[in-house]
Structures are given as structure tokens and as C-alpha cells.
Amino acid sequence: MKHYKTFAIANLIVVLSSLGLSGCGFLAQQSSGDGSNTPVSENLPPSSVPDALPAQPTESIEGDPTPVPEDVQVYQDENGMFALALPPNYSYEPMEQGLTFLSEDGGFGGGILYQVSEEPAPSDLLDQEEALKAVIAPQFNQIEWQKSGQRQPDGSVRLAWTGIDEAGKKIDALSFIETHGLSTFVLSVYGIDQEYNNYSEDARIIVGTYVVRQGPITTESPSEDTSSENSEGDSVVIG
């Protein structure tokens, strides 16, 4: 059974609480899969979240459009908060507010977390960069930030880093954080005892197709009438 790094729940709660959010662990244990992870059809159903709106993709690793192979797995969060494509044979595990995924050979993995707060989340570059660092750093015996956080054209902040975990595994990673109104999204992708660039094409597919919901979100449950009226609302779509 293959596993990859779990970022501590407690640390994420502390960091996201400082941003006005409540949190849960965003990179949970991932197994190699037992066949139960069936790829989601590209004919995705309408989102169950009222007034879900199409979102813009996070910039690909090199900033160039990425051709997507026909045999990718398309995944959409059941609440319509994000969607992405995964390369063939990747295993994945949905979480209550996110997703974890792992390559078949265990050399590349990642995870997504989203949080919805009652107050608008801060979008300052330095605040977001420090929040990412505070979550990541305690989980590694050694860590090195490759560059300072970089603002991407879509508004997200990108942070490159490497680390060595308690088991001695080397992590070569990119993390992204972005905020939209009440919502905060974190995406991390990384090599595990492998150089990140060895999986550059996988990373292009994952990051290049990753989209998040940018429309208005309410933390209150919709009324029965409103839910009925919006039952055929827009969904987050890749393509």
C-alpha cells in the first residue's frame, strides 16, 4: 500500500483560523487504490450548490496551453467547488472538502483543500504565502523555499519548495493558494523521492485543468423553493 505525506490537521486549523477560516487536513493518506475509485464521467451533472458559476483555470506550470489526452480522468467536487483532470491510472480519494491523488508508481502526488468562511478571506500575497509556509514547514525535518511566493495571472499565489519528511522521503513541490470571496483553495503537487520535473507532463495536466468556483457562496442552507429553482444551475466545467 502506498502512502504520501499527511499535513497535520491542527496546524492547518491554526493557520486558516488566522485568516478567518476553519480548517481540516488538506493532504491526507492515499492508498494505491482497490478499484473503487471510478473515474467521473466528463458528462458532469449540474452542481448541487446553488448558483454555481464557471471558473477560470489556474495557469499551467509553464504558462502555456496544455493539450489534454483523451484518456484522462475528469473529477468534479460533489459540491461544485472545483474540478480537474488526472492522468490515466492515478488513484484518488475524495475528502469532505477536497481531494488527494497519487500516481500509479507512487512517485507523484498532491491534494486540494477548500474552505468556506463567514467573512471574506484575505487575499494579500504575503498573508497567503505565510499561511502556506506555516502549514507546510512543521511537517518536515528539512525544508527549503525555492522562491518567494509569486502572484499568478489568475490571482493565485505560487510557492515552490522542497523538503524531507520524517520517513526520509524527499518532496519536490509546488503549492498554490487563492481566495475568492468567502472561499480559500489550496492545491499542492509534488514529486516523492523523485524530481518534480520527472512528472512535468502529469503536472501540466493537473494544474492546467484545475478550475475553482469563483461565484458568490452563502454559508446558509438555501430554502426549499430556491433549491428547486436552481436545481439545473451551472456546474464547474473543464474544457
HELIX and SHEET records of a PDB file:
HELIX    1   1 ILE A    9  SER A   18  1                                  10    
HELIX    2   2 LEU A  125  ILE A  136  1                                  12    
HELIX    3   3 ALA A  137  GLN A  139  5                                   3    
HELIX    4   4 TYR A  196  TYR A  199  5                                   4    
HELIX    5   5 SER A  200  THR A  209  1                                  10    
HELIX    6   6 GLU A  224  GLU A  229  1                                   6    
SHEET    1   A 3 GLN A  73  GLN A  76  0                                        
SHEET    2   A 3 PHE A  82  LEU A  86 -1                                        
SHEET    3   A 3 VAL A 211  VAL A 212 -1                                        
SHEET    1   B 7 SER A  91  MET A  95  0                                        
SHEET    2   B 7 GLY A  98  LEU A 102 -1                                        
SHEET    3   B 7 PHE A 108  VAL A 116 -1                                        
SHEET    4   B 7 SER A 183  ILE A 192 -1                                        
SHEET    5   B 7 LYS A 170  HIS A 180 -1                                        
SHEET    6   B 7 VAL A 157  ILE A 164 -1                                        
SHEET    7   B 7 GLN A 142  TRP A 145 -1                                        
SHEET    1   C 7 SER A  91  MET A  95  0                                        
SHEET    2   C 7 GLY A  98  LEU A 102 -1                                        
SHEET    3   C 7 PHE A 108  VAL A 116 -1                                        
SHEET    4   C 7 SER A 183  ILE A 192 -1                                        
SHEET    5   C 7 LYS A 170  HIS A 180 -1                                        
SHEET    6   C 7 VAL A 157  ILE A 164 -1                                        
SHEET    7   C 7 GLN A 150  ARG A 151 -1                                        
END                                                                             
